[in-house]
Amino acid sequence: MRNRDLSFWLFLTPVLLGLILVVIVPLIYGTIFSFTDWNGLSATTFVGFEHYLNLLHDEEFIDAIVFTILFSGVSIILLNFLGLSLAILVTRQIKTNNMLRTIFFMPNLIGGLILGFIWQFIFISVFGDIGEALQIEAMQGWLSTTSTGFWGLVILTCWQMAGYIMIIYIAYLQNIPSELIEAAKIDGANSWQRFRNITFPLVAPAFTVSMFLTLSTSFKIYDQNLSLTNGGPFESTQMVAMEIVKTAFSANEMAYGQAKAVVFFIIVSIIALTQVYYNKKREVDM
């Protein structure tokens, strides 16, 4: 750090200022306000841990946490599986590599709200018409139950983010020395043996990055939840971010909503840091 020149700090300063002003300062103020009766304009009374104790009996918030954890777990597994599978597909020697990469990545460029409305039309109208025409009851009434709402969110998230995760895996797959693959082929290793003993260990750092991104993104989803199901039916598909927004802005309980946000931040931080530590440790073991 002592050898860094002035230009380094000049370029770094705007980023540090943005981080401090947009993330750190609001986090500190929000944590302080969560111990008061803050109404969005002023805080007159210090209430201590009252809001945090109330969370223990807030069934709607607890249900939202459980739903979010289940959704995140399924999404993380599917996203990394799809991302790696697509990356392996587009790194093969085929003529349409570049076109396929563009097609797979394009959904990530569409905003969450727009995606939610697009998939809402697909699930309700398209699936409904196909199910009615083919007499398939399972395709009718999508998003009207908790289970179909859950899988609708999972499908939307995977469709949007799989291409982005693919790019991360491509970067690591392309750095695998071709000599190792050729040597394994000469030794008689089949495709699965080459993947298990060569490809998988060498792309382990990509798992750390991808799992961190998919975990943090899955937990923080709001736009897609709002436009696809809006938490319905009966708030059963409501994720934590939406529940916090409703508490703060719909119920006008700013301090209570901020307490929920602080707890949510702690939960996500613990899970994310634990995942990074565990994966980093596995990289060394590999």
C-alpha positions as a Markdown table, in Angstrom:
| # | Residue | x | y | z |
|---|---|---|---|---|
| 1 | Met | 0.0 | 0.0 | 0.0 |
| 2 | Arg | 2.9 | 2.4 | 0.7 |
| 3 | Asn | 4.1 | 2.0 | -2.9 |
| 4 | Arg | 0.8 | 3.1 | -4.4 |
| 5 | Asp | 1.2 | 6.3 | -6.4 |
| 6 | Leu | -1.2 | 9.4 | -6.3 |
| 7 | Ser | -3.1 | 8.3 | -9.4 |
| 8 | Phe | -4.2 | 5.1 | -7.7 |
| 9 | Trp | -5.8 | 7.0 | -4.8 |
| 10 | Leu | -7.3 | 9.5 | -7.2 |
| 11 | Phe | -9.1 | 6.8 | -9.1 |
| 12 | Leu | -10.0 | 4.9 | -5.9 |
| 13 | Thr | -11.4 | 8.0 | -4.0 |
| 14 | Pro | -14.8 | 8.3 | -5.9 |
| 15 | Val | -15.5 | 4.6 | -5.3 |
| 16 | Leu | -14.7 | 4.8 | -1.6 |
| 17 | Leu | -16.8 | 8.0 | -1.3 |
| 18 | Gly | -19.7 | 6.3 | -3.0 |
| 19 | Leu | -19.3 | 3.2 | -0.8 |
| 20 | Ile | -19.2 | 5.3 | 2.4 |
| 21 | Leu | -22.1 | 7.7 | 1.5 |
| 22 | Val | -24.4 | 5.1 | -0.2 |
| 23 | Val | -23.8 | 2.0 | 1.9 |
| 24 | Ile | -21.9 | 2.5 | 5.2 |
| 25 | Val | -23.5 | 5.8 | 6.4 |
| 26 | Pro | -27.1 | 4.7 | 5.7 |
| 27 | Leu | -26.4 | 1.4 | 7.4 |
| 28 | Ile | -25.1 | 3.1 | 10.5 |
| 29 | Tyr | -28.1 | 5.6 | 10.6 |
| 30 | Gly | -30.6 | 2.8 | 9.9 |
| 31 | Thr | -29.2 | 0.7 | 12.7 |
| 32 | Ile | -29.5 | 3.7 | 15.1 |
| 33 | Phe | -33.1 | 4.5 | 13.9 |
| 34 | Ser | -34.1 | 0.8 | 14.5 |
| 35 | Phe | -33.8 | 1.5 | 18.3 |
| 36 | Thr | -36.1 | 4.5 | 18.2 |
| 37 | Asp | -39.7 | 5.4 | 17.2 |
| 38 | Trp | -38.5 | 6.9 | 13.9 |
| 39 | Asn | -41.4 | 7.7 | 11.6 |
| 40 | Gly | -39.4 | 8.6 | 8.5 |
| 41 | Leu | -39.1 | 12.3 | 9.6 |
| 42 | Ser | -38.0 | 12.3 | 13.2 |
| 43 | Ala | -37.2 | 10.1 | 16.1 |
| 44 | Thr | -38.3 | 11.3 | 19.6 |
| 45 | Thr | -38.1 | 8.2 | 21.8 |
| 46 | Phe | -35.5 | 5.5 | 22.3 |
| 47 | Val | -37.3 | 2.2 | 22.5 |
| 48 | Gly | -34.3 | -0.1 | 22.9 |
| 49 | Phe | -34.7 | -3.6 | 21.6 |
| 50 | Glu | -38.5 | -3.4 | 21.4 |
| 51 | His | -38.7 | -3.8 | 17.6 |
| 52 | Tyr | -36.3 | -6.7 | 17.6 |
| 53 | Leu | -38.3 | -8.5 | 20.3 |
| 54 | Asn | -41.5 | -8.0 | 18.3 |
| 55 | Leu | -39.8 | -9.7 | 15.4 |
| 56 | Leu | -39.8 | -13.0 | 17.4 |
| 57 | His | -43.7 | -12.9 | 17.3 |
| 58 | Asp | -44.1 | -11.5 | 13.8 |
| 59 | Glu | -45.4 | -14.6 | 11.9 |
| 60 | Glu | -45.5 | -12.8 | 8.5 |
| 61 | Phe | -41.8 | -11.9 | 8.7 |
| 62 | Ile | -40.8 | -15.4 | 9.9 |
| 63 | Asp | -42.8 | -16.9 | 7.0 |
| 64 | Ala | -41.1 | -14.6 | 4.6 |
| 65 | Ile | -37.7 | -15.6 | 5.9 |
| 66 | Val | -38.5 | -19.3 | 5.5 |
| 67 | Phe | -39.9 | -18.8 | 2.0 |
| 68 | Thr | -36.8 | -16.7 | 1.0 |
| 69 | Ile | -34.4 | -19.3 | 2.4 |
| 70 | Leu | -36.2 | -22.2 | 0.5 |
| 71 | Phe | -36.3 | -20.1 | -2.7 |
| 72 | Ser | -32.6 | -19.1 | -2.4 |
| 73 | Gly | -31.5 | -22.7 | -1.8 |
| 74 | Val | -33.3 | -24.1 | -4.9 |
| 75 | Ser | -32.2 | -21.1 | -7.0 |
| 76 | Ile | -28.6 | -21.4 | -6.0 |
| 77 | Ile | -28.4 | -25.0 | -6.9 |
| 78 | Leu | -30.2 | -24.7 | -10.2 |
| 79 | Leu | -28.4 | -21.5 | -11.3 |
| 80 | Asn | -25.0 | -22.9 | -10.8 |
| 81 | Phe | -25.9 | -26.2 | -12.5 |
| 82 | Leu | -27.4 | -24.3 | -15.5 |
| 83 | Gly | -24.6 | -21.8 | -15.6 |
| 84 | Leu | -21.9 | -24.5 | -15.6 |
| 85 | Ser | -23.8 | -26.6 | -18.1 |
| 86 | Leu | -24.3 | -23.6 | -20.5 |
| 87 | Ala | -20.6 | -22.7 | -20.1 |
| 88 | Ile | -19.5 | -26.2 | -21.0 |
| 89 | Leu | -21.8 | -26.2 | -24.0 |
| 90 | Val | -20.6 | -22.8 | -25.5 |
| 91 | Thr | -16.9 | -23.6 | -24.9 |
| 92 | Arg | -17.0 | -26.6 | -27.2 |
| 93 | Gln | -15.8 | -26.3 | -30.7 |
| 94 | Ile | -19.0 | -25.4 | -32.5 |
| 95 | Lys | -19.7 | -22.7 | -35.0 |
| 96 | Thr | -22.5 | -21.0 | -33.1 |
| 97 | Asn | -20.6 | -20.4 | -29.9 |
| 98 | Asn | -20.7 | -16.6 | -30.0 |
| 99 | Met | -24.4 | -16.6 | -31.0 |
| 100 | Leu | -25.3 | -19.0 | -28.2 |
| 101 | Arg | -23.4 | -16.9 | -25.6 |
| 102 | Thr | -25.3 | -13.8 | -26.7 |
| 103 | Ile | -28.7 | -15.6 | -26.6 |
| 104 | Phe | -28.1 | -17.1 | -23.2 |
| 105 | Phe | -26.9 | -13.8 | -21.7 |
| 106 | Met | -29.6 | -11.5 | -23.2 |
| 107 | Pro | -32.3 | -12.2 | -20.5 |
| 108 | Asn | -29.9 | -10.7 | -17.9 |
| 109 | Leu | -30.2 | -7.3 | -19.7 |
| 110 | Ile | -34.0 | -7.1 | -19.1 |
| 111 | Gly | -35.2 | -5.3 | -16.0 |
| 112 | Gly | -36.7 | -7.4 | -13.2 |
| 113 | Leu | -40.1 | -5.7 | -13.3 |
| 114 | Ile | -40.5 | -6.2 | -17.0 |
| 115 | Leu | -39.4 | -9.9 | -16.7 |
| 116 | Gly | -42.0 | -10.4 | -14.0 |
| 117 | Phe | -44.8 | -9.1 | -16.2 |
| 118 | Ile | -43.6 | -11.1 | -19.2 |
| 119 | Trp | -43.5 | -14.4 | -17.2 |
| 120 | Gln | -46.8 | -13.5 | -15.5 |
| 121 | Phe | -48.4 | -13.4 | -19.0 |
| 122 | Ile | -46.7 | -16.7 | -19.9 |
| 123 | Phe | -47.7 | -18.5 | -16.7 |
| 124 | Ile | -51.3 | -17.3 | -16.6 |
| 125 | Ser | -52.3 | -16.8 | -20.3 |
| 126 | Val | -50.0 | -19.1 | -22.3 |
| 127 | Phe | -49.8 | -22.0 | -19.8 |
| 128 | Gly | -53.5 | -21.6 | -19.2 |
| 129 | Asp | -54.5 | -21.8 | -22.9 |
| 130 | Ile | -52.1 | -24.7 | -23.5 |
| 131 | Gly | -53.4 | -26.6 | -20.5 |
| 132 | Glu | -57.0 | -26.0 | -21.5 |
| 133 | Ala | -56.4 | -27.1 | -25.1 |
| 134 | Leu | -54.5 | -30.2 | -24.1 |
| 135 | Gln | -56.7 | -30.9 | -21.0 |
| 136 | Ile | -53.6 | -30.7 | -18.7 |
| 137 | Glu | -54.8 | -29.5 | -15.4 |
| 138 | Ala | -51.3 | -29.0 | -14.0 |
| 139 | Met | -50.7 | -26.1 | -16.5 |
| 140 | Gln | -53.8 | -24.2 | -15.5 |
| 141 | Gly | -54.1 | -21.8 | -12.6 |
| 142 | Trp | -50.3 | -21.0 | -12.3 |
| 143 | Leu | -49.4 | -18.4 | -9.7 |
| 144 | Ser | -52.7 | -19.1 | -7.9 |
| 145 | Thr | -51.1 | -21.4 | -5.4 |
| 146 | Thr | -48.1 | -21.2 | -3.2 |
| 147 | Ser | -46.3 | -24.0 | -5.0 |
| 148 | Thr | -46.8 | -22.7 | -8.5 |
| 149 | Gly | -45.9 | -19.2 | -7.3 |
| 150 | Phe | -42.7 | -20.6 | -5.8 |
| 151 | Trp | -41.6 | -22.4 | -8.9 |
| 152 | Gly | -42.7 | -19.5 | -11.1 |
| 153 | Leu | -40.2 | -17.3 | -9.2 |
| 154 | Val | -37.5 | -20.0 | -9.5 |
| 155 | Ile | -38.0 | -20.3 | -13.2 |
| 156 | Leu | -37.9 | -16.5 | -13.7 |
| 157 | Thr | -34.8 | -16.1 | -11.7 |
| 158 | Cys | -33.0 | -19.0 | -13.4 |
| 159 | Trp | -34.0 | -17.7 | -16.9 |
| 160 | Gln | -32.7 | -14.2 | -16.0 |
| 161 | Met | -29.4 | -15.1 | -14.3 |
| 162 | Ala | -28.2 | -18.4 | -15.8 |
| 163 | Gly | -26.5 | -16.5 | -18.7 |
| 164 | Tyr | -24.7 | -14.2 | -16.3 |
| 165 | Ile | -23.4 | -17.1 | -14.2 |
| 166 | Met | -22.4 | -18.8 | -17.5 |
| 167 | Ile | -20.0 | -16.0 | -18.3 |
| 168 | Ile | -18.2 | -16.5 | -14.9 |
| 169 | Tyr | -17.7 | -20.2 | -15.6 |
| 170 | Ile | -16.6 | -19.6 | -19.2 |
| 171 | Ala | -13.7 | -17.4 | -17.9 |
| 172 | Tyr | -12.4 | -20.2 | -15.8 |
| 173 | Leu | -13.1 | -23.0 | -18.3 |
| 174 | Gln | -11.1 | -21.2 | -20.9 |
| 175 | Asn | -8.1 | -20.9 | -18.6 |
| 176 | Ile | -7.8 | -24.7 | -18.2 |
| 177 | Pro | -4.6 | -25.8 | -20.1 |
| 178 | Ser | -5.6 | -27.9 | -23.1 |
| 179 | Glu | -2.5 | -30.1 | -22.4 |
| 180 | Leu | -4.2 | -31.5 | -19.3 |
| 181 | Ile | -7.3 | -32.5 | -21.2 |
| 182 | Glu | -5.2 | -34.1 | -24.0 |
| 183 | Ala | -3.1 | -36.0 | -21.6 |
| 184 | Ala | -6.2 | -37.3 | -19.8 |
| 185 | Lys | -7.6 | -38.4 | -23.1 |
| 186 | Ile | -4.4 | -40.2 | -24.0 |
| 187 | Asp | -4.5 | -42.0 | -20.6 |
| 188 | Gly | -8.0 | -43.2 | -21.5 |
| 189 | Ala | -10.0 | -41.0 | -19.2 |
| 190 | Asn | -13.7 | -40.7 | -20.3 |
| 191 | Ser | -15.7 | -37.4 | -20.3 |
| 192 | Trp | -16.9 | -37.8 | -16.7 |
| 193 | Gln | -13.4 | -38.6 | -15.4 |
| 194 | Arg | -11.9 | -35.6 | -17.1 |
| 195 | Phe | -14.6 | -33.4 | -15.7 |
| 196 | Arg | -14.4 | -34.8 | -12.1 |
| 197 | Asn | -10.6 | -34.9 | -11.9 |
| 198 | Ile | -9.5 | -31.9 | -14.0 |
| 199 | Thr | -12.3 | -29.5 | -14.9 |
| 200 | Phe | -14.1 | -29.4 | -11.6 |
| 201 | Pro | -11.1 | -28.7 | -9.4 |
| 202 | Leu | -9.8 | -26.0 | -11.7 |
| 203 | Val | -13.1 | -24.1 | -11.8 |
| 204 | Ala | -13.5 | -24.3 | -8.0 |
| 205 | Pro | -12.8 | -20.5 | -7.6 |
| 206 | Ala | -15.7 | -19.9 | -10.0 |
| 207 | Phe | -18.0 | -21.8 | -7.7 |
| 208 | Thr | -17.0 | -19.4 | -4.8 |
| 209 | Val | -17.8 | -16.3 | -6.9 |
| 210 | Ser | -21.0 | -17.7 | -8.5 |
| 211 | Met | -22.4 | -19.0 | -5.3 |
| 212 | Phe | -21.8 | -15.7 | -3.6 |
| 213 | Leu | -23.5 | -13.8 | -6.4 |
| 214 | Thr | -26.5 | -16.2 | -6.7 |
| 215 | Leu | -26.9 | -16.3 | -2.9 |
| 216 | Ser | -26.9 | -12.5 | -2.4 |
| 217 | Thr | -29.1 | -11.9 | -5.4 |
| 218 | Ser | -31.6 | -14.6 | -4.5 |
| 219 | Phe | -32.0 | -13.2 | -1.0 |
| 220 | Lys | -32.5 | -9.6 | -2.1 |
| 221 | Ile | -35.0 | -10.2 | -5.0 |
| 222 | Tyr | -37.8 | -7.6 | -4.9 |
| 223 | Asp | -38.7 | -6.5 | -8.4 |
| 224 | Gln | -39.5 | -10.0 | -9.8 |
| 225 | Asn | -41.5 | -10.8 | -6.6 |
| 226 | Leu | -43.5 | -7.6 | -6.9 |
| 227 | Ser | -44.4 | -8.0 | -10.6 |
| 228 | Leu | -44.8 | -11.7 | -10.8 |
| 229 | Thr | -46.9 | -12.7 | -7.7 |
| 230 | Asn | -47.0 | -9.5 | -5.6 |
| 231 | Gly | -46.6 | -11.9 | -2.6 |
| 232 | Gly | -49.9 | -13.7 | -3.4 |
| 233 | Pro | -51.8 | -15.7 | -2.8 |
| 234 | Phe | -52.4 | -14.4 | 0.8 |
| 235 | Glu | -48.7 | -13.3 | 1.2 |
| 236 | Ser | -47.6 | -16.9 | 0.9 |
| 237 | Thr | -45.0 | -16.1 | -1.8 |
| 238 | Gln | -43.8 | -12.9 | -0.2 |
| 239 | Met | -40.1 | -12.6 | 0.2 |
| 240 | Val | -38.2 | -10.7 | 2.9 |
| 241 | Ala | -37.4 | -7.6 | 0.8 |
| 242 | Met | -41.1 | -7.1 | -0.1 |
| 243 | Glu | -42.2 | -7.7 | 3.5 |
| 244 | Ile | -39.8 | -5.1 | 4.7 |
| 245 | Val | -40.9 | -2.5 | 2.1 |
| 246 | Lys | -44.6 | -3.2 | 3.0 |
| 247 | Thr | -43.8 | -2.7 | 6.7 |
| 248 | Ala | -42.0 | 0.5 | 6.2 |
| 249 | Phe | -44.0 | 2.2 | 3.5 |
| 250 | Ser | -47.4 | 0.6 | 3.4 |
| 251 | Ala | -47.9 | 0.2 | 7.2 |
| 252 | Asn | -45.7 | 3.4 | 7.8 |
| 253 | Glu | -43.7 | 1.6 | 10.5 |
| 254 | Met | -40.3 | 2.9 | 9.5 |
| 255 | Ala | -38.4 | 2.0 | 12.6 |
| 256 | Tyr | -39.9 | -1.5 | 12.7 |
| 257 | Gly | -39.1 | -2.0 | 9.0 |
| 258 | Gln | -35.6 | -0.8 | 9.6 |
| 259 | Ala | -35.2 | -3.3 | 12.4 |
| 260 | Lys | -36.3 | -6.0 | 10.0 |
| 261 | Ala | -33.7 | -4.8 | 7.5 |
| 262 | Val | -30.9 | -4.9 | 10.0 |
| 263 | Val | -31.8 | -8.5 | 11.0 |
| 264 | Phe | -32.1 | -9.4 | 7.3 |
| 265 | Phe | -28.6 | -7.9 | 6.7 |
| 266 | Ile | -27.1 | -9.9 | 9.5 |
| 267 | Ile | -28.7 | -13.2 | 8.3 |
| 268 | Val | -27.5 | -12.7 | 4.7 |
| 269 | Ser | -24.0 | -11.6 | 5.8 |
| 270 | Ile | -23.5 | -14.6 | 8.0 |
| 271 | Ile | -24.7 | -17.1 | 5.3 |
| 272 | Ala | -22.7 | -15.4 | 2.6 |
| 273 | Leu | -19.4 | -15.1 | 4.6 |
| 274 | Thr | -19.8 | -18.7 | 5.8 |
| 275 | Gln | -20.3 | -19.9 | 2.2 |
| 276 | Val | -17.2 | -18.0 | 1.0 |
| 277 | Tyr | -15.1 | -19.3 | 3.9 |
| 278 | Tyr | -16.2 | -22.9 | 3.2 |
| 279 | Asn | -15.7 | -22.7 | -0.5 |
| 280 | Lys | -12.2 | -21.0 | -0.2 |
| 281 | Lys | -11.2 | -23.8 | 2.2 |
| 282 | Arg | -12.4 | -26.4 | -0.4 |
| 283 | Glu | -10.3 | -24.7 | -3.1 |
| 284 | Val | -7.2 | -25.2 | -1.0 |
| 285 | Asp | -8.1 | -28.9 | -0.4 |
| 286 | Met | -8.6 | -29.5 | -4.1 |
